[in-house]
Amino acid sequence: MKEVGTMPKMKTKKAASKRLKVRASGSIKRGQATKRHLLTKRTTKSKRQLRGMTAVHDSDVKSARRMLPYA
């Protein structure tokens, strides 16, 4: 039976949970864009610099946290 007067659980945006991870420090990391296809026109240097993860920009952290309420 459901308790009376409790707030419902918040849902995680599944698309965000697949793309973003919260670090132990609390910052959010994301993968680099423009790495899927049409890579022949890019230089080796630019492709190499797109490796690894990077932090979500400060202006986007608030919306990212809203999409990941339990992270």
PQR file of N, CA, C, O and H, with PARSE charges and radii, in Angstrom:
ATOM      1  N   MET A   1       0.830  -1.180   0.000 -0.4000 1.5000
ATOM      2  CA  MET A   1       0.000   0.000   0.000 -0.0000 2.0000
ATOM      3  C   MET A   1       0.875   1.244   0.000  0.5500 1.7000
ATOM      4  O   MET A   1       1.916   1.273   0.657 -0.5500 1.4000
ATOM      5  N   LYS A   2       0.460   2.268  -0.732 -0.4000 1.5000
ATOM      6  CA  LYS A   2       1.236   3.487  -0.877 -0.0000 2.0000
ATOM      7  C   LYS A   2       1.064   4.379   0.342  0.5500 1.7000
ATOM      8  O   LYS A   2      -0.041   4.547   0.857 -0.5500 1.4000
ATOM      9  H   LYS A   2      -0.385   2.244  -1.265  0.4000 1.0000
ATOM     10  N   GLU A   3       2.180   4.948   0.795 -0.4000 1.5000
ATOM     11  CA  GLU A   3       2.106   5.880   1.920 -0.0000 2.0000
ATOM     12  C   GLU A   3       1.430   7.165   1.477  0.5500 1.7000
ATOM     13  O   GLU A   3       1.584   7.607   0.338 -0.5500 1.4000
ATOM     14  H   GLU A   3       3.078   4.811   0.377  0.4000 1.0000
ATOM     15  N   VAL A   4       0.693   7.747   2.377 -0.4000 1.5000
ATOM     16  CA  VAL A   4       0.001   8.989   2.073 -0.0000 2.0000
ATOM     17  C   VAL A   4       0.921  10.149   2.413  0.5500 1.7000
ATOM     18  O   VAL A   4       1.557  10.161   3.467 -0.5500 1.4000
ATOM     19  H   VAL A   4       0.567   7.388   3.302  0.4000 1.0000
ATOM     20  N   GLY A   5       0.987  11.120   1.517 -0.4000 1.5000
ATOM     21  CA  GLY A   5       1.750  12.337   1.791 -0.0000 2.0000
ATOM     22  C   GLY A   5       3.216  12.287   1.414  0.5500 1.7000
ATOM     23  O   GLY A   5       3.951  13.221   1.734 -0.5500 1.4000
ATOM     24  H   GLY A   5       0.471  11.110   0.661  0.4000 1.0000
ATOM     25  N   THR A   6       3.674  11.234   0.744 -0.4000 1.5000
ATOM     26  CA  THR A   6       5.072  11.192   0.317 -0.0000 2.0000
ATOM     27  C   THR A   6       5.172  11.589  -1.140  0.5500 1.7000
ATOM     28  O   THR A   6       4.264  11.358  -1.939 -0.5500 1.4000
ATOM     29  H   THR A   6       3.077  10.475   0.484  0.4000 1.0000
ATOM     30  N   MET A   7       6.295  12.187  -1.457 -0.4000 1.5000
ATOM     31  CA  MET A   7       6.529  12.580  -2.843 -0.0000 2.0000
ATOM     32  C   MET A   7       6.865  11.340  -3.669  0.5500 1.7000
ATOM     33  O   MET A   7       7.493  10.415  -3.152 -0.5500 1.4000
ATOM     34  H   MET A   7       7.033  12.374  -0.809  0.4000 1.0000
ATOM     35  N   PRO A   8       6.466  11.300  -4.925 -0.5600 1.5000
ATOM     36  CA  PRO A   8       6.848  10.162  -5.765  0.2800 2.0000
ATOM     37  C   PRO A   8       8.343  10.218  -6.088  0.5500 1.7000
ATOM     38  O   PRO A   8       8.980  11.269  -6.012 -0.5500 1.4000
ATOM     39  N   LYS A   9       8.865   9.072  -6.442 -0.4000 1.5000
ATOM     40  CA  LYS A   9      10.272   9.026  -6.825 -0.0000 2.0000
ATOM     41  C   LYS A   9      10.482   9.847  -8.090  0.5500 1.7000
ATOM     42  O   LYS A   9       9.610   9.916  -8.956 -0.5500 1.4000
ATOM     43  H   LYS A   9       8.348   8.219  -6.503  0.4000 1.0000
ATOM     44  N   MET A  10      11.665  10.472  -8.181 -0.4000 1.5000
ATOM     45  CA  MET A  10      12.017  11.204  -9.403 -0.0000 2.0000
ATOM     46  C   MET A  10      12.620  10.207 -10.385  0.5500 1.7000
ATOM     47  O   MET A  10      13.347   9.295  -9.992 -0.5500 1.4000
ATOM     48  H   MET A  10      12.374  10.415  -7.478  0.4000 1.0000
ATOM     49  N   LYS A  11      12.313  10.387 -11.653 -0.4000 1.5000
ATOM     50  CA  LYS A  11      12.857   9.493 -12.669 -0.0000 2.0000
ATOM     51  C   LYS A  11      14.135  10.070 -13.256  0.5500 1.7000
ATOM     52  O   LYS A  11      14.242  11.271 -13.505 -0.5500 1.4000
ATOM     53  H   LYS A  11      11.722  11.128 -11.973  0.4000 1.0000
ATOM     54  N   THR A  12      15.095   9.191 -13.468 -0.4000 1.5000
ATOM     55  CA  THR A  12      16.332   9.559 -14.143 -0.0000 2.0000
ATOM     56  C   THR A  12      16.079   9.595 -15.642  0.5500 1.7000
ATOM     57  O   THR A  12      15.402   8.715 -16.175 -0.5500 1.4000
ATOM     58  H   THR A  12      15.008   8.216 -13.266  0.4000 1.0000
ATOM     59  N   LYS A  13      16.614  10.604 -16.333 -0.4000 1.5000
ATOM     60  CA  LYS A  13      16.572  10.629 -17.791 -0.0000 2.0000
ATOM     61  C   LYS A  13      17.573   9.587 -18.284  0.5500 1.7000
ATOM     62  O   LYS A  13      18.781   9.747 -18.115 -0.5500 1.4000
ATOM     63  H   LYS A  13      17.164  11.319 -15.900  0.4000 1.0000
ATOM     64  N   LYS A  14      17.058   8.521 -18.895 -0.4000 1.5000
ATOM     65  CA  LYS A  14      17.916   7.401 -19.252 -0.0000 2.0000
ATOM     66  C   LYS A  14      18.950   7.778 -20.305  0.5500 1.7000
ATOM     67  O   LYS A  14      20.060   7.245 -20.300 -0.5500 1.4000
ATOM     68  H   LYS A  14      16.076   8.392 -19.032  0.4000 1.0000
ATOM     69  N   ALA A  15      18.602   8.681 -21.199 -0.4000 1.5000
ATOM     70  CA  ALA A  15      19.575   9.113 -22.212 -0.0000 2.0000
ATOM     71  C   ALA A  15      20.763   9.794 -21.540  0.5500 1.7000
ATOM     72  O   ALA A  15      21.909   9.602 -21.947 -0.5500 1.4000
ATOM     73  H   ALA A  15      17.701   9.114 -21.203  0.4000 1.0000
ATOM     74  N   ALA A  16      20.484  10.589 -20.510 -0.4000 1.5000
ATOM     75  CA  ALA A  16      21.557  11.279 -19.794 -0.0000 2.0000
ATOM     76  C   ALA A  16      22.397  10.289 -18.998  0.5500 1.7000
ATOM     77  O   ALA A  16      23.619  10.428 -18.931 -0.5500 1.4000
ATOM     78  H   ALA A  16      19.553  10.745 -20.179  0.4000 1.0000
ATOM     79  N   SER A  17      21.754   9.287 -18.392 -0.4000 1.5000
ATOM     80  CA  SER A  17      22.507   8.329 -17.581 -0.0000 2.0000
ATOM     81  C   SER A  17      23.449   7.494 -18.436  0.5500 1.7000
ATOM     82  O   SER A  17      24.476   7.025 -17.946 -0.5500 1.4000
ATOM     83  H   SER A  17      20.762   9.174 -18.446  0.4000 1.0000
ATOM     84  N   LYS A  18      23.110   7.302 -19.721 -0.4000 1.5000
ATOM     85  CA  LYS A  18      23.980   6.554 -20.612 -0.0000 2.0000
ATOM     86  C   LYS A  18      25.144   7.395 -21.113  0.5500 1.7000
ATOM     87  O   LYS A  18      26.172   6.848 -21.513 -0.5500 1.4000
ATOM     88  H   LYS A  18      22.276   7.684 -20.119  0.4000 1.0000
ATOM     89  N   ARG A  19      24.998   8.712 -21.099 -0.4000 1.5000
ATOM     90  CA  ARG A  19      26.019   9.588 -21.655 -0.0000 2.0000
ATOM     91  C   ARG A  19      26.894  10.254 -20.610  0.5500 1.7000
ATOM     92  O   ARG A  19      28.026  10.630 -20.913 -0.5500 1.4000
ATOM     93  H   ARG A  19      24.163   9.156 -20.774  0.4000 1.0000
ATOM     94  N   LEU A  20      26.405  10.409 -19.399 -0.4000 1.5000
ATOM     95  CA  LEU A  20      27.105  11.165 -18.365 -0.0000 2.0000
ATOM     96  C   LEU A  20      27.415  10.280 -17.170  0.5500 1.7000
ATOM     97  O   LEU A  20      26.641   9.386 -16.830 -0.5500 1.4000
ATOM     98  H   LEU A  20      25.485  10.104 -19.153  0.4000 1.0000
ATOM     99  N   LYS A  21      28.556  10.537 -16.535 -0.4000 1.5000
ATOM    100  CA  LYS A  21      28.923   9.841 -15.307 -0.0000 2.0000
ATOM    101  C   LYS A  21      29.371  10.891 -14.295  0.5500 1.7000
ATOM    102  O   LYS A  21      30.036  11.866 -14.647 -0.5500 1.4000
ATOM    103  H   LYS A  21      29.185  11.263 -16.811  0.4000 1.0000
ATOM    104  N   VAL A  22      28.997  10.678 -13.030 -0.4000 1.5000
ATOM    105  CA  VAL A  22      29.389  11.598 -11.974 -0.0000 2.0000
ATOM    106  C   VAL A  22      30.654  11.062 -11.327  0.5500 1.7000
ATOM    107  O   VAL A  22      30.702   9.904 -10.913 -0.5500 1.4000
ATOM    108  H   VAL A  22      28.457   9.887 -12.744  0.4000 1.0000
ATOM    109  N   ARG A  23      31.677  11.900 -11.239 -0.4000 1.5000
ATOM    110  CA  ARG A  23      32.937  11.509 -10.634 -0.0000 2.0000
ATOM    111  C   ARG A  23      32.806  11.545  -9.110  0.5500 1.7000
ATOM    112  O   ARG A  23      31.843  12.095  -8.576 -0.5500 1.4000
ATOM    113  H   ARG A  23      31.638  12.841 -11.576  0.4000 1.0000
ATOM    114  N   ALA A  24      33.774  10.959  -8.422 -0.4000 1.5000
ATOM    115  CA  ALA A  24      33.762  10.944  -6.959 -0.0000 2.0000
ATOM    116  C   ALA A  24      33.829  12.359  -6.393  0.5500 1.7000
ATOM    117  O   ALA A  24      33.307  12.625  -5.311 -0.5500 1.4000
ATOM    118  H   ALA A  24      34.556  10.512  -8.856  0.4000 1.0000
ATOM    119  N   SER A  25      34.471  13.260  -7.123 -0.4000 1.5000
ATOM    120  CA  SER A  25      34.572  14.652  -6.669 -0.0000 2.0000
ATOM    121  C   SER A  25      33.262  15.406  -6.853  0.5500 1.7000
ATOM    122  O   SER A  25      33.099  16.505  -6.324 -0.5500 1.4000
ATOM    123  H   SER A  25      34.896  13.043  -8.002  0.4000 1.0000
ATOM    124  N   GLY A  26      32.321  14.817  -7.605 -0.4000 1.5000
ATOM    125  CA  GLY A  26      31.038  15.475  -7.846 -0.0000 2.0000
ATOM    126  C   GLY A  26      30.932  16.103  -9.218  0.5500 1.7000
ATOM    127  O   GLY A  26      29.837  16.462  -9.650 -0.5500 1.4000
ATOM    128  H   GLY A  26      32.454  13.924  -8.035  0.4000 1.0000
ATOM    129  N   SER A  27      32.061  16.242  -9.916 -0.4000 1.5000
ATOM    130  CA  SER A  27      31.997  16.798 -11.266 -0.0000 2.0000
ATOM    131  C   SER A  27      31.424  15.738 -12.206  0.5500 1.7000
ATOM    132  O   SER A  27      31.434  14.547 -11.893 -0.5500 1.4000
ATOM    133  H   SER A  27      32.951  15.950  -9.565  0.4000 1.0000
ATOM    134  N   ILE A  28      30.933  16.174 -13.341 -0.4000 1.5000
ATOM    135  CA  ILE A  28      30.284  15.275 -14.293 -0.0000 2.0000
ATOM    136  C   ILE A  28      31.159  15.169 -15.527  0.5500 1.7000
ATOM    137  O   ILE A  28      31.628  16.179 -16.052 -0.5500 1.4000
ATOM    138  H   ILE A  28      30.924  17.141 -13.596  0.4000 1.0000
ATOM    139  N   LYS A  29      31.381  13.936 -15.995 -0.4000 1.5000
ATOM    140  CA  LYS A  29      32.202  13.740 -17.182 -0.0000 2.0000
ATOM    141  C   LYS A  29      31.340  13.284 -18.336  0.5500 1.7000
ATOM    142  O   LYS A  29      30.282  12.684 -18.143 -0.5500 1.4000
ATOM    143  H   LYS A  29      31.000  13.116 -15.568  0.4000 1.0000
ATOM    144  N   ARG A  30      31.804  13.575 -19.541 -0.4000 1.5000
ATOM    145  CA  ARG A  30      31.083  13.221 -20.758 -0.0000 2.0000
ATOM    146  C   ARG A  30      32.099  12.860 -21.823  0.5500 1.7000
ATOM    147  O   ARG A  30      33.278  13.197 -21.716 -0.5500 1.4000
ATOM    148  H   ARG A  30      32.663  14.063 -19.698  0.4000 1.0000
ATOM    149  N   GLY A  31      31.628  12.168 -22.856 -0.4000 1.5000
ATOM    150  CA  GLY A  31      32.481  11.830 -23.980 -0.0000 2.0000
ATOM    151  C   GLY A  31      32.580  12.993 -24.958  0.5500 1.7000
ATOM    152  O   GLY A  31      31.759  13.910 -24.930 -0.5500 1.4000
ATOM    153  H   GLY A  31      30.671  11.894 -22.943  0.4000 1.0000
ATOM    154  N   GLN A  32      33.569  12.950 -25.804 -0.4000 1.5000
ATOM    155  CA  GLN A  32      33.760  13.990 -26.801 -0.0000 2.0000
ATOM    156  C   GLN A  32      32.816  13.770 -27.984  0.5500 1.7000
ATOM    157  O   GLN A  32      32.484  12.633 -28.320 -0.5500 1.4000
ATOM    158  H   GLN A  32      34.236  12.205 -25.827  0.4000 1.0000
ATOM    159  N   ALA A  33      32.400  14.840 -28.597 -0.4000 1.5000
ATOM    160  CA  ALA A  33      31.522  14.768 -29.763 -0.0000 2.0000
ATOM    161  C   ALA A  33      32.363  14.650 -31.047  0.5500 1.7000
ATOM    162  O   ALA A  33      33.588  14.762 -31.013 -0.5500 1.4000
ATOM    163  H   ALA A  33      32.670  15.764 -28.324  0.4000 1.0000
ATOM    164  N   THR A  34      31.693  14.427 -32.150 -0.4000 1.5000
ATOM    165  CA  THR A  34      32.267  14.372 -33.515 -0.0000 2.0000
ATOM    166  C   THR A  34      33.313  13.270 -33.665  0.5500 1.7000
ATOM    167  O   THR A  34      34.380  13.496 -34.235 -0.5500 1.4000
ATOM    168  H   THR A  34      30.697  14.336 -32.178  0.4000 1.0000
ATOM    169  N   LYS A  35      33.005  12.077 -33.154 -0.4000 1.5000
ATOM    170  CA  LYS A  35      33.940  10.960 -33.283 -0.0000 2.0000
ATOM    171  C   LYS A  35      33.311   9.735 -33.931  0.5500 1.7000
ATOM    172  O   LYS A  35      33.940   8.678 -33.961 -0.5500 1.4000
ATOM    173  H   LYS A  35      32.138  11.893 -32.691  0.4000 1.0000
ATOM    174  N   ARG A  36      32.097   9.841 -34.449 -0.4000 1.5000
ATOM    175  CA  ARG A  36      31.378   8.664 -34.912 -0.0000 2.0000
ATOM    176  C   ARG A  36      31.648   8.313 -36.367  0.5500 1.7000
ATOM    177  O   ARG A  36      31.899   7.154 -36.697 -0.5500 1.4000
ATOM    178  H   ARG A  36      31.586  10.700 -34.424  0.4000 1.0000
ATOM    179  N   HIS A  37      31.595   9.304 -37.226 -0.4000 1.5000
ATOM    180  CA  HIS A  37      31.745   9.010 -38.655 -0.0000 2.0000
ATOM    181  C   HIS A  37      32.330  10.234 -39.332  0.5500 1.7000
ATOM    182  O   HIS A  37      32.531  11.266 -38.693 -0.5500 1.4000
ATOM    183  H   HIS A  37      31.391  10.245 -36.958  0.4000 1.0000
ATOM    184  N   LEU A  38      32.604  10.124 -40.625 -0.4000 1.5000
ATOM    185  CA  LEU A  38      33.247  11.180 -41.416 -0.0000 2.0000
ATOM    186  C   LEU A  38      34.589  11.584 -40.819  0.5500 1.7000
ATOM    187  O   LEU A  38      34.927  12.766 -40.756 -0.5500 1.4000
ATOM    188  H   LEU A  38      32.441   9.285 -41.145  0.4000 1.0000
ATOM    189  N   LEU A  39      35.350  10.577 -40.381 -0.4000 1.5000
ATOM    190  CA  LEU A  39      36.629  10.857 -39.726 -0.0000 2.0000
ATOM    191  C   LEU A  39      37.778  10.958 -40.723  0.5500 1.7000
ATOM    192  O   LEU A  39      38.889  11.331 -40.346 -0.5500 1.4000
ATOM    193  H   LEU A  39      35.076   9.616 -40.432  0.4000 1.0000
ATOM    194  N   THR A  40      37.527  10.629 -41.993 -0.4000 1.5000
ATOM    195  CA  THR A  40      38.619  10.666 -42.961 -0.0000 2.0000
ATOM    196  C   THR A  40      39.056  12.101 -43.247  0.5500 1.7000
ATOM    197  O   THR A  40      40.207  12.343 -43.609 -0.5500 1.4000
ATOM    198  H   THR A  40      36.625  10.325 -42.299  0.4000 1.0000
ATOM    199  N   LYS A  41      38.153  13.031 -43.086 -0.4000 1.5000
ATOM    200  CA  LYS A  41      38.527  14.429 -43.343 -0.0000 2.0000
ATOM    201  C   LYS A  41      39.247  15.083 -42.168  0.5500 1.7000
ATOM    202  O   LYS A  41      39.789  16.180 -42.306 -0.5500 1.4000
ATOM    203  H   LYS A  41      37.217  12.835 -42.792  0.4000 1.0000
ATOM    204  N   ARG A  42      39.256  14.419 -41.019 -0.4000 1.5000
ATOM    205  CA  ARG A  42      39.912  14.980 -39.839 -0.0000 2.0000
ATOM    206  C   ARG A  42      41.376  14.547 -39.791  0.5500 1.7000
ATOM    207  O   ARG A  42      41.737  13.462 -40.247 -0.5500 1.4000
ATOM    208  H   ARG A  42      38.816  13.529 -40.907  0.4000 1.0000
ATOM    209  N   THR A  43      42.191  15.406 -39.239 -0.4000 1.5000
ATOM    210  CA  THR A  43      43.604  15.073 -39.110 -0.0000 2.0000
ATOM    211  C   THR A  43      43.779  14.063 -37.985  0.5500 1.7000
ATOM    212  O   THR A  43      42.923  13.930 -37.111 -0.5500 1.4000
ATOM    213  H   THR A  43      41.898  16.287 -38.869  0.4000 1.0000
ATOM    214  N   THR A  44      44.900  13.357 -38.022 -0.4000 1.5000
ATOM    215  CA  THR A  44      45.199  12.394 -36.967 -0.0000 2.0000
ATOM    216  C   THR A  44      45.293  13.098 -35.624  0.5500 1.7000
ATOM    217  O   THR A  44      44.864  12.560 -34.603 -0.5500 1.4000
ATOM    218  H   THR A  44      45.595  13.466 -38.733  0.4000 1.0000
ATOM    219  N   LYS A  45      45.846  14.288 -35.625 -0.4000 1.5000
ATOM    220  CA  LYS A  45      45.989  15.043 -34.371 -0.0000 2.0000
ATOM    221  C   LYS A  45      44.631  15.378 -33.773  0.5500 1.7000
ATOM    222  O   LYS A  45      44.435  15.221 -32.568 -0.5500 1.4000
ATOM    223  H   LYS A  45      46.193  14.725 -36.454  0.4000 1.0000
ATOM    224  N   SER A  46      43.695  15.834 -34.589 -0.4000 1.5000
ATOM    225  CA  SER A  46      42.387  16.211 -34.058 -0.0000 2.0000
ATOM    226  C   SER A  46      41.633  15.000 -33.543  0.5500 1.7000
ATOM    227  O   SER A  46      40.929  15.088 -32.537 -0.5500 1.4000
ATOM    228  H   SER A  46      43.854  15.962 -35.568  0.4000 1.0000
ATOM    229  N   LYS A  47      41.778  13.847 -34.236 -0.4000 1.5000
ATOM    230  CA  LYS A  47      41.121  12.629 -33.770 -0.0000 2.0000
ATOM    231  C   LYS A  47      41.732  12.158 -32.450  0.5500 1.7000
ATOM    232  O   LYS A  47      41.013  11.700 -31.562 -0.5500 1.4000
ATOM    233  H   LYS A  47      42.350  13.775 -35.053  0.4000 1.0000
ATOM    234  N   ARG A  48      43.031  12.267 -32.322 -0.4000 1.5000
ATOM    235  CA  ARG A  48      43.716  11.852 -31.100 -0.0000 2.0000
ATOM    236  C   ARG A  48      43.300  12.725 -29.919  0.5500 1.7000
ATOM    237  O   ARG A  48      43.149  12.229 -28.803 -0.5500 1.4000
ATOM    238  H   ARG A  48      43.615  12.639 -33.043  0.4000 1.0000
ATOM    239  N   GLN A  49      43.115  14.020 -30.161 -0.4000 1.5000
ATOM    240  CA  GLN A  49      42.739  14.928 -29.077 -0.0000 2.0000
ATOM    241  C   GLN A  49      41.297  14.735 -28.623  0.5500 1.7000
ATOM    242  O   GLN A  49      40.912  15.233 -27.565 -0.5500 1.4000
ATOM    243  H   GLN A  49      43.238  14.423 -31.068  0.4000 1.0000
ATOM    244  N   LEU A  50      40.492  14.017 -29.411 -0.4000 1.5000
ATOM    245  CA  LEU A  50      39.110  13.750 -29.022 -0.0000 2.0000
ATOM    246  C   LEU A  50      38.969  12.491 -28.174  0.5500 1.7000
ATOM    247  O   LEU A  50      37.860  12.144 -27.769 -0.5500 1.4000
ATOM    248  H   LEU A  50      40.805  13.613 -30.270  0.4000 1.0000
ATOM    249  N   ARG A  51      40.073  11.805 -27.899 -0.4000 1.5000
ATOM    250  CA  ARG A  51      40.007  10.608 -27.067 -0.0000 2.0000
ATOM    251  C   ARG A  51      39.692  10.971 -25.621  0.5500 1.7000
ATOM    252  O   ARG A  51      39.902  12.103 -25.186 -0.5500 1.4000
ATOM    253  H   ARG A  51      40.974  12.087 -28.228  0.4000 1.0000
ATOM    254  N   GLY A  52      39.186   9.992 -24.895 -0.4000 1.5000
ATOM    255  CA  GLY A  52      38.974  10.183 -23.470 -0.0000 2.0000
ATOM    256  C   GLY A  52      37.738  11.006 -23.158  0.5500 1.7000
ATOM    257  O   GLY A  52      36.953  11.346 -24.043 -0.5500 1.4000
ATOM    258  H   GLY A  52      39.015   9.072 -25.249  0.4000 1.0000
ATOM    259  N   MET A  53      37.587  11.315 -21.887 -0.4000 1.5000
ATOM    260  CA  MET A  53      36.420  12.031 -21.410 -0.0000 2.0000
ATOM    261  C   MET A  53      36.812  13.462 -21.054  0.5500 1.7000
ATOM    262  O   MET A  53      37.987  13.775 -20.860 -0.5500 1.4000
ATOM    263  H   MET A  53      38.225  11.039 -21.169  0.4000 1.0000
ATOM    264  N   THR A  54      35.803  14.316 -20.973 -0.4000 1.5000
ATOM    265  CA  THR A  54      36.025  15.691 -20.559 -0.0000 2.0000
ATOM    266  C   THR A  54      34.893  16.089 -19.624  0.5500 1.7000
ATOM    267  O   THR A  54      33.874  15.402 -19.548 -0.5500 1.4000
ATOM    268  H   THR A  54      34.848  14.062 -21.131  0.4000 1.0000
ATOM    269  N   ALA A  55      35.067  17.182 -18.925 -0.4000 1.5000
ATOM    270  CA  ALA A  55      34.067  17.626 -17.957 -0.0000 2.0000
ATOM    271  C   ALA A  55      32.932  18.357 -18.663  0.5500 1.7000
ATOM    272  O   ALA A  55      33.130  18.997 -19.696 -0.5500 1.4000
ATOM    273  H   ALA A  55      35.894  17.741 -18.988  0.4000 1.0000
ATOM    274  N   VAL A  56      31.745  18.249 -18.086 -0.4000 1.5000
ATOM    275  CA  VAL A  56      30.598  19.010 -18.574 -0.0000 2.0000
ATOM    276  C   VAL A  56      30.841  20.472 -18.234  0.5500 1.7000
ATOM    277  O   VAL A  56      31.322  20.782 -17.145 -0.5500 1.4000
ATOM    278  H   VAL A  56      31.585  17.729 -17.246  0.4000 1.0000
ATOM    279  N   HIS A  57      30.516  21.368 -19.150 -0.4000 1.5000
ATOM    280  CA  HIS A  57      30.741  22.798 -18.954 -0.0000 2.0000
ATOM    281  C   HIS A  57      29.927  23.315 -17.773  0.5500 1.7000
ATOM    282  O   HIS A  57      28.840  22.817 -17.480 -0.5500 1.4000
ATOM    283  H   HIS A  57      30.126  21.115 -20.035  0.4000 1.0000
ATOM    284  N   ASP A  58      30.477  24.323 -17.103 -0.4000 1.5000
ATOM    285  CA  ASP A  58      29.838  24.874 -15.900 -0.0000 2.0000
ATOM    286  C   ASP A  58      28.402  25.321 -16.150  0.5500 1.7000
ATOM    287  O   ASP A  58      27.547  25.176 -15.277 -0.5500 1.4000
ATOM    288  H   ASP A  58      31.360  24.727 -17.340  0.4000 1.0000
ATOM    289  N   SER A  59      28.134  25.860 -17.328 -0.4000 1.5000
ATOM    290  CA  SER A  59      26.792  26.350 -17.622 -0.0000 2.0000
ATOM    291  C   SER A  59      25.792  25.223 -17.838  0.5500 1.7000
ATOM    292  O   SER A  59      24.586  25.467 -17.819 -0.5500 1.4000
ATOM    293  H   SER A  59      28.829  25.978 -18.038  0.4000 1.0000
ATOM    294  N   ASP A  60      26.265  23.982 -18.044 -0.4000 1.5000
ATOM    295  CA  ASP A  60      25.381  22.845 -18.283 -0.0000 2.0000
ATOM    296  C   ASP A  60      25.250  21.917 -17.079  0.5500 1.7000
ATOM    297  O   ASP A  60      24.453  20.979 -17.109 -0.5500 1.4000
ATOM    298  H   ASP A  60      27.245  23.783 -18.059  0.4000 1.0000
ATOM    299  N   VAL A  61      26.019  22.164 -16.023 -0.4000 1.5000
ATOM    300  CA  VAL A  61      26.029  21.257 -14.875 -0.0000 2.0000
ATOM    301  C   VAL A  61      24.664  21.222 -14.199  0.5500 1.7000
ATOM    302  O   VAL A  61      24.207  20.154 -13.792 -0.5500 1.4000
ATOM    303  H   VAL A  61      26.667  22.926 -15.999  0.4000 1.0000
ATOM    304  N   LYS A  62      24.015  22.357 -14.075 -0.4000 1.5000
ATOM    305  CA  LYS A  62      22.718  22.415 -13.387 -0.0000 2.0000
ATOM    306  C   LYS A  62      21.689  21.540 -14.086  0.5500 1.7000
ATOM    307  O   LYS A  62      20.977  20.784 -13.425 -0.5500 1.4000
ATOM    308  H   LYS A  62      24.386  23.225 -14.406  0.4000 1.0000
ATOM    309  N   SER A  63      21.598  21.626 -15.396 -0.4000 1.5000
ATOM    310  CA  SER A  63      20.637  20.812 -16.137 -0.0000 2.0000
ATOM    311  C   SER A  63      21.027  19.332 -16.115  0.5500 1.7000
ATOM    312  O   SER A  63      20.157  18.461 -16.091 -0.5500 1.4000
ATOM    313  H   SER A  63      22.177  22.241 -15.932  0.4000 1.0000
ATOM    314  N   ALA A  64      22.332  19.048 -16.122 -0.4000 1.5000
ATOM    315  CA  ALA A  64      22.779  17.658 -16.063 -0.0000 2.0000
ATOM    316  C   ALA A  64      22.420  17.037 -14.721  0.5500 1.7000
ATOM    317  O   ALA A  64      22.004  15.880 -14.667 -0.5500 1.4000
ATOM    318  H   ALA A  64      23.038  19.756 -16.140  0.4000 1.0000
ATOM    319  N   ARG A  65      22.574  17.786 -13.644 -0.4000 1.5000
ATOM    320  CA  ARG A  65      22.216  17.276 -12.313 -0.0000 2.0000
ATOM    321  C   ARG A  65      20.707  17.042 -12.195  0.5500 1.7000
ATOM    322  O   ARG A  65      20.267  16.107 -11.524 -0.5500 1.4000
ATOM    323  H   ARG A  65      22.912  18.727 -13.688  0.4000 1.0000
ATOM    324  N   ARG A  66      19.931  17.889 -12.845 -0.4000 1.5000
ATOM    325  CA  ARG A  66      18.483  17.726 -12.811 -0.0000 2.0000
ATOM    326  C   ARG A  66      18.062  16.438 -13.532  0.5500 1.7000
ATOM    327  O   ARG A  66      17.083  15.794 -13.152 -0.5500 1.4000
ATOM    328  H   ARG A  66      20.288  18.648 -13.389  0.4000 1.0000
ATOM    329  N   MET A  67      18.817  16.074 -14.577 -0.4000 1.5000
ATOM    330  CA  MET A  67      18.496  14.863 -15.315 -0.0000 2.0000
ATOM    331  C   MET A  67      18.939  13.604 -14.584  0.5500 1.7000
ATOM    332  O   MET A  67      18.429  12.516 -14.852 -0.5500 1.4000
ATOM    333  H   MET A  67      19.612  16.596 -14.885  0.4000 1.0000
ATOM    334  N   LEU A  68      19.904  13.750 -13.645 -0.4000 1.5000
ATOM    335  CA  LEU A  68      20.433  12.608 -12.889 -0.0000 2.0000
ATOM    336  C   LEU A  68      20.186  12.841 -11.398  0.5500 1.7000
ATOM    337  O   LEU A  68      21.132  13.140 -10.669 -0.5500 1.4000
ATOM    338  H   LEU A  68      20.319  14.633 -13.427  0.4000 1.0000
ATOM    339  N   PRO A  69      18.956  12.712 -10.929 -0.5600 1.5000
ATOM    340  CA  PRO A  69      18.640  13.107  -9.558  0.2800 2.0000
ATOM    341  C   PRO A  69      19.313  12.255  -8.482  0.5500 1.7000
ATOM    342  O   PRO A  69      19.523  12.744  -7.372 -0.5500 1.4000
ATOM    343  N   TYR A  70      19.656  11.006  -8.771 -0.4000 1.5000
ATOM    344  CA  TYR A  70      20.220  10.130  -7.744 -0.0000 2.0000
ATOM    345  C   TYR A  70      21.686   9.824  -7.982  0.5500 1.7000
ATOM    346  O   TYR A  70      22.231   8.913  -7.360 -0.5500 1.4000
ATOM    347  H   TYR A  70      19.486  10.609  -9.673  0.4000 1.0000
ATOM    348  N   ALA A  71      22.329  10.556  -8.859 -0.4000 1.5000
ATOM    349  CA  ALA A  71      23.749  10.313  -9.145 -0.0000 2.0000
ATOM    350  C   ALA A  71      24.638  11.162  -8.258  0.5500 1.7000
ATOM    351  O   ALA A  71      25.863  11.088  -8.360 -0.5500 1.4000
ATOM    352  H   ALA A  71      21.887  11.297  -9.364  0.4000 1.0000
TER
END
